[in-house]
């Protein structure tokens, strides 16, 4: 297992370390746009930077999957003592670690900024890492969806098929809403009944835990699909 | 094979360096109080000082960076991760809730509805997975290095006691900075926490040895910090009278769950040690 961790580190260390930079995005954007602070205020700029940082981090997390969709590598790793399951486990752990590192650096930079701002007499500087937490779980969920597609169909074809699947789901949802247009108010009402002020925090916390469970489920699904995927890789 | 002398040297360097960080923290309290930025920088460096020190010691003694227990080792150990999550929560629930229930004031626990409790548990579960990583700054040093060096020298009980005391004492500057008062006030306010840390260290030591990874200890440590806050938050939402005093029973339950936890895991450490084949 140490060998696989070493391989991932040697191959992807810059992508892993770039999470620190993505976590610093709110500060970087603030420094770039410091002339706009008076007009917009620093919090909206930092939130913009935070979202940009998360989007960049998401793209970088997908880049660590590049190069693994090769037949020879797939057969070779399957024949090692750790097997393809060990390889996939390290990949999943690494991507989860990247998300955790991103979250940690967001918090680190955010708290640092608030400390500096307090010394500069900016009483209105508020922490934005509270927004980062749900974004972090959204990222876990997105990676849980992305990774099985990449290993089943290869990175290029996988992204394309994932897009088709998502568009299909969106069309089905849209068709469902259009077909039930007359009962739209009723659907909204029943949604409001399920999600209300009393149980919104419970649903949110369950949602966060479900994201983690889905990430694990995604690993199990990828393990099931990996060998089928290897058979279909182009080279 | 590492000799006892080498171990003692490494441990000595580690402890001296970590206490040097403590000294720096104490000496910087004045500028820290004057500036939020200085406070933040020094506090962060200090929080990571056990891990930084373990790396420094490994480099200085040319020991190398093997056996840092940085593998997750999830397979086969997931149950211990769950234990790391659940046991602090159970212990602190016993500490906070049992005195209230036994003394016949269960009506104070109005906020402990199934919905609120589930919300707290799921939130803690999710947060412990993504927010606990900062505590590696401590665990990499205490459980990942100090205990390993201390156990051959002082034995399991000695490591639990001395290691726990060192760990508790290391928190002292943070408490001084937090309380902002005299040393006697700090001990009066945080003395109980130090005892609890010492006791809880036994569980964390057992977890690290059982899983050969510091990550379960990181989760356990996070839960030690956060579950108290979550439970206190629910307690304050209830209808507790302002002058509420549960007397001796609250004092007993302040320490009883942690004492039991420490005793159970000390026995388990002995049990595991007796099953480990001795090498010459």
Interface residues (C-beta under 8 A of the other chain):
Chain A: X1 X2 X5 X89 X93 X99 X100 X101 X103 X104 X107 X108 X111 X112 X114 X115 X116 X118 X119 X133 X136 X137 X140 X198 X199 X201 X202 X205 X206 X208 X209 X211 X212
Chain B: X35 X36 X37 X39 X40 X41 X44 X71 X72 X74 X75 X115 X118 X119 X120 X121 X122 X123 X125 X126 X127 X129 X130 X131 X133 X134
